[in-house]
Amino acid sequence: MTGLGAGATMALIMQATSLTIGICGGSGAGKTTLADELCRAFPPDPVLRIPHDAYYRDLSELDPLSRGKMNFDHPDALDTDALVRDLEALRGGKSVVIPQYDFHRHQRVGGVRVEPAPVILLEGILILADPRLRTLLDIKVFVDVDEDVRLSRRLERDIRERGRDVDSVLEQYLATVRPMHRAFVDPSRVYADLVVLDARNRVAVEVLAARIREHLSSARQAEGTRDE
């Protein structure tokens, strides 16, 4: 390959070899667990994980009480436009700054610059509800878990990690989480290439891991050919 600088060459390589996997499902379904299982099979460098939750809109202009009353399960709560731009940039071989979100204060607290990677894992409850994101995903996975299980996991997570009490978690679940799941999350299951009933299902994990290994092998071969 001639006439291109190192940066442009890398951009073309990443654009040609980036594999983007979306892991969707209701709150507490086990999306992060599935991503963890996949990442354990690979060194950290080839896989870049991006949570849709990082793109929650900054609510610092609101008072704390108003922030807590927002509907965080509606698509409008997330800046998906920015996520789409960042995914397009990463797939084009460019670095981006992923926002960092403070769930206690409901506001952004900076960002982290990340570089393109051969494999991108996108996690979120609404990633299959947006047609623009769907077009950027090579493999679309939906983790489908019973509502009672998801609720118990959400209770445990929000109490342990986000400092909330049982009453506030249940109030939010009934007011927004469950209605938004039925309106946006569950209907998006029809767009999935693979529906997983258990995030630790070894067959599903191995199927996805095998596809990642195949992709990484093809990417290495392609880079080797370009270097010749």
N, C-alpha and C positions, 0 to 999 in steps of 0.2 A: 504494500500500500504506500503510495507516494503522494506528496503534495499536502499532507496533513500533519499538524503538530501533534505532540503526545496527548494533549487534552482532547483534541477532536477525535483522535484515534480511539481513545478510551471511551468517549461518548458513543461512538458507533458500536464498539464491542458490547458495552452495557445495554445499549438499545436492542441489540440483536440477541442477547443472552439472558436478559432479566426475566425471571419467572415470578409472577405475582399471584399469591394464593390468598384468598379472602376467607376468613373464618367468622361465620355469623351465627346467631342464635340468641335466645332470650337472656335477660339478666340472670346470672347464676347457672347458665347451661353448661359451662365448662370450656369456654372458648380459650381462655388462657391456659388451662390444663392441657388442651390438645396442642396448642402452640409450644408449650413446655416439652411435651412428649416428642414432638418433631425436632425441636432444637437440640435435645439430648443426643440425637443420632448424628449431629454434625458439629464441626468446629464452629466457633462463634462468628468468624469473619464472613463466611458466605451468606449468612442469613441476617436480614434486617427486619426487626419487628416494629410495627407502627400501630399503636392503639388509636382508634377513632376518637376515644374519650379525650385524647390530648388536644383535640380541636374544639372542645367546648368553648363557647363564646365567653369572653371576659366580662364579668358582672361587677367589676370594682366600682362602677358608678352608682350601684344600688346599695341601699343599706342592708346590713346582714339579714334582717328578718325577711325583706323582699327577695333576697337571693335564695333563701331556703324554700321559698314558695314557688319558684320557677318550675316549669315542666321540663325536666332534663331528659325525658324519654321521647320527646317530639323531635322530628328532624330539624326544626328551626333552632333548636338549642345548640346545634353544632355548625361550625363554619366548614361545611363540606366543600364549598368552592375552593378554599385554601388547600384542603386535603387533595382534591383533584389536581390542582396545579402542582403540588409537591410530588405526587405520584408520577405525573407526566414528566416532571423534571428529572426525577430519579431514574425513570425508565429511559430517559434521554442522556443519561450519564452525568448529570449535574448534582452537586450536593445541595441540601436544603436544610433549613432550620425547623426542627419539630418543636412545637410549643410544649411547655411544661405547665400542667394544670394542678392547682391546689384544691382538692375536693373539700377540705375543711372550710376554706374561705370563698370557694366558688369564684376563683379568679386565676388568671395566668401569672406565672412567676418566672418568666424568662423562656428560654428555649435551648435546644441542643442541636448543634450542627451534625448532620450525618452524611455519610458518603454513599454513593450507589453500591448495591450489592447484587450478586447473581440471583439471590432469592429474597423476595420481600413477602413478609407475612403481615397482612392487615387484619386486625381484630375489631369487631364492633357489632352492636345489636342491629344497626341500621345500614350496614354497608351494602346489603343486597336490595335495599329499598330504593336506592338511588341509581338510575340507569347509567349515569356517567361513570360511577364507580364500577358497575358491572362490566362495562366495556373495557376497563383497565385490568380486570382480573382474568388470569389464565385458567385458574381453578377456583370454583366457588363451592364452599363447604358450609353446610348448615348443621349445627349441633342441636338436636331436638330432644329435650328432656322434659319430663313431667312437671307441671306447674308447682306442685307441692315441694318437689325437690329443689327447684329453682328458688322458691321463696325461702326455704330453710337456709340455703347457701347464701342468699343475699342478706338475710338477717345476721348470719355469722360474720360475713365480710364487713358489713357496714358498722356493726358494733365494734369489731376488733380493729379494723383499719381506718375507719373514718370517724370514730368517736361518737357514734349516735346511739340513741336508746331504742328499745323495742317499739315503743308507741310511735315514734317518729318514722321509723322504717315501715311499719305496717300502714300508717296513714298515707305515706307517699306511695306505697305499693298499690293500695286500693284506689287512690286518686288519679295516679298517672301511669305507673309502671304497667299494671295489668291492662288498662284500656289501650295504651299505646302499643303494647305487645300484640294485642288482637287487631289493632288497626294497621300497623306498619310491619312489625317484625314477622309474625307468623305467616302473613300472606306472601312475604318475600321468599319463603321456603321453595316455592315453585321454580325459582331461578337457580337453585343449587344444582351443581353437577354431582354432588355427593351429600347424602343425608346420613349423619352419624347419630346413633342413639345413645352412645356413651363415649365421652371424650377420651377415655382410656382404652377404647376398643382396639385391641392389638392389630386386628386385620386392617382396620381403617388407617391406623397409624403407619403400618407397613406399606400399604398401598400408596399413601402420600409420600412416605420416605423414599420409596422406590422411584417415584416420579421425580423427586428432587435429585436423587443420585443420578438418574438418567440425564436430567437437565445439566447438572454440574459437569458430568463427563462430556456431554456434547459441547458445552461452553469451553472447556479446556481444549478439546480437539480443535474447535474453531479458532481459538486464540493461537494455538500452535501453528495452524495453517497460515494465519495472517503474519506470523513472525518469520515464516520461511521466505 
